[in-house]
Amino acid sequence: MSDFTTNQMNQHEHGDIIFKDECYAIYGCIYSVNRKLGTGFLEVVYQEALEIELKRNNVPFVSHQELVILYDGVPLASKYIADIVCFDKILIELKALSKITKSLCG
């Protein structure tokens, strides 16, 4: 079980792309799944396909990893189950939608 703190989140909002090479490899896998499957499936289908692409591209990952959430240094009893954790530091949360709404874009 890994620890996850909120200060590790959303660093891209500060203008810096962290883990650039790792993200590039992950994006390639995601785009490949999107091109091959298109839309209309449940999240579980996309997750399985993404796991295949990650393996093919030698991207290390763990599915459904339980993470401890720290609040002000104190572990919470509630846990976070990440869909996929790549490179032991990048979380992927899959969402299958029929369309993208404005609330998801900003």
C-alpha positions in Angstrom: 0.0 0.0 0.0 1.4 3.4 -1.0 0.9 6.8 0.6 -0.6 9.6 -1.4 -0.8 13.2 -0.3 -2.6 16.1 -2.0 0.5 18.1 -2.5 1.6 15.5 -5.1 -1.5 16.2 -7.2 -2.1 18.7 -10.0 1.5 20.0 -10.3 0.8 20.5 -14.0 -1.4 23.4 -13.0 1.7 25.3 -12.1 3.0 25.2 -15.7 5.5 22.4 -15.3 5.0 19.0 -16.7 6.4 16.5 -14.3 7.4 12.9 -15.4 7.3 14.1 -19.0 8.9 10.9 -20.5 6.6 8.6 -18.5 3.5 10.6 -19.4 4.5 10.5 -23.1 4.6 6.7 -22.9 1.3 6.5 -21.1 -0.4 8.9 -23.5 0.7 6.8 -26.4 -1.0 3.8 -24.9 -4.2 5.7 -24.2 -4.3 7.1 -27.7 -3.8 3.6 -29.1 -6.7 2.3 -27.1 -8.9 5.2 -28.2 -8.1 4.8 -31.9 -8.7 1.0 -31.8 -11.8 0.9 -29.6 -13.5 4.2 -30.2 -16.4 5.1 -27.9 -19.3 3.2 -26.4 -17.8 0.7 -24.0 -17.8 0.5 -20.2 -14.7 1.6 -18.2 -13.8 -2.1 -17.6 -13.3 -2.7 -21.3 -11.0 0.4 -21.7 -9.1 -0.6 -18.6 -8.4 -4.1 -19.9 -7.3 -2.7 -23.3 -5.1 -0.1 -21.7 -3.4 -2.7 -19.5 -2.6 -4.7 -22.7 -1.1 -1.6 -24.3 0.9 -0.7 -21.2 2.3 -4.3 -21.1 3.2 -4.1 -24.8 5.0 -0.9 -24.3 6.8 -2.0 -21.2 5.2 0.6 -19.0 5.2 -0.7 -15.4 1.8 -0.5 -13.7 -0.4 -1.9 -11.0 -4.2 -2.1 -11.3 -6.6 -1.3 -8.5 -3.8 -0.3 -6.1 -5.0 0.7 -2.7 -3.5 4.0 -1.5 -3.3 5.5 1.9 -4.5 9.1 2.0 -2.7 11.4 4.5 -4.5 14.4 5.9 -2.0 16.8 7.5 0.3 13.9 8.1 -2.4 11.7 9.5 -3.5 8.5 7.6 -7.2 8.5 7.0 -9.2 5.3 7.5 -10.7 5.8 4.1 -8.5 4.4 1.3 -8.3 5.4 -2.4 -8.3 2.6 -5.0 -6.6 3.9 -8.1 -7.7 2.3 -11.4 -4.0 2.1 -12.6 -0.8 3.4 -11.1 2.1 3.6 -13.6 5.8 3.9 -12.7 4.8 3.8 -9.0 4.0 7.5 -9.2 1.4 8.4 -11.9 -2.3 7.7 -11.2 -4.7 6.9 -14.0 -8.4 7.2 -13.3 -10.5 5.9 -16.2 -13.9 7.4 -17.1 -16.1 6.2 -19.9 -18.5 8.9 -21.1 -20.9 9.3 -24.0 -19.7 12.9 -24.5 -17.4 15.4 -22.8 -19.3 18.2 -21.0 -18.1 21.7 -20.1 -17.8 20.7 -16.4 -15.1 18.2 -17.3 -13.0 20.6 -19.3 -12.2 23.2 -16.7 
